[in-house]
Amino acid sequence: MEMIGTEWDDVNARRIIKRLRRHQNDLFTFLDQDGVPFENNHAERSIRPAVIVRKNSYGNRSQQGADCQAVLMSVFRTLKQRGHDPIRTIIEAVKTNLKTGTLPKLPDPASDG
């Protein structure tokens, strides 16, 4: 790759070239291994709900708000990926916590809606 062998004056170009050099053996993995996508649409679609929430709420107005949203979106996405109804699961967890002072284990996905 001629581009990564070139010395660049621009600080941003140097930063990108440094990254390309570090990952040059991984850039075309999708050509060598079946099942590895050439794009990251799955990752983009996975974070889209969090981006929409942030946009619709006019952004996070503080670091604490951003941290809170990050945790909540992570919990919601994890529950959804594990086959749970996030809202129902969280409501049940809060009810259990209020009654017992402890959080329940995740329910069996087959029994969650």
N, C-alpha and C positions, 0 to 999 in steps of 0.2 A: 504494500500500500504506500504509494508515493506520498500521500497526504500526511501520514504520521511520521514519515522520515524527514519532513521539512521543518525547519526552525521558523517559528512565527514570532513576529514582533507584538502583535495584539495580545493583550492579557487574556481576553476571552477565548481567542483561538488557542492559546497555550493551554488553558484550562481544559478545553474540549479534547485537544490532542493528547494531553496527559491521560484523560479518561479512556480515550480510544486505545492508547497503548496498553493501559492496564487491562483492558477487556478484549483485546484484539482476538484472542483465541475463542472467545465466547460469542462474538457478534453474529456468526452464521451457523450457530448450532442447529437452527431449524432446517438447514440444508442436509445435515448429517444424521439427524435423529427424527424418526417418524413420531408424529404426535406433538411436536413442539411447534406452536404457532409462530408465524413470521411477524405477528403484530401483538399488541397488548390489549385488544378490545375487551377481553374478559376482565382484566384489572380495571379498565376504564369504566365498564358497566357496574362493577362492584362498588366503586366509590361514588357513583353518580347520585344515589339517594342522599348521601351526606352533603354533597355539593348543592343539591336542590334545597335541602333544609336550610343550609347556610345562606343561600341566595334569597329564599323566601322570608327569612327572618332578618334580612338586611345585614347579614354578617354577624360575627361575634364581636361584641363591644368591649371585651376584656380578655386577657389571657385566661382568667378563671372560666369564663364562658366558653372559650375555645377548648379548653381542657375538658370541661364537662361534656360538651357536644362530642368530642372525640371518644370519650369513654362510652357514652350512651350509644353512639352509632356503632362502635365496636361490639358492644353487647348485643344490640339488635341484629347486626349482620351475622354474628356468630350463632345466635339462636336460630335465625332463619336458615343458615347453611346446615345446621344440624337437624332441620326438619321440624322445628318448633314454631308455634305462633308467638312472636316476641311479646306482643301486648298481653296476651293471656298468661304467658309464662311469668312475666314480670309481676302482673297483678297477683297471681297465686303466690309468688315468692314473697311479696310484700305482706300479704295476708298471713302467711306462715310465720314470717319474721315478727310481725306484731303480736301474734299469739304465743310464739315459743321463744323468741329472742335469737333464733338461729335461721339461717337460710337453708332451704331444702336443696337436695341434689337435683340435677336436671332430670326431668321426667323422660320416660322412654318415648322416643319420637313417635312410635305407633299409637301412643295413647294421648297425643297432644294435637288433637283437632284434625 
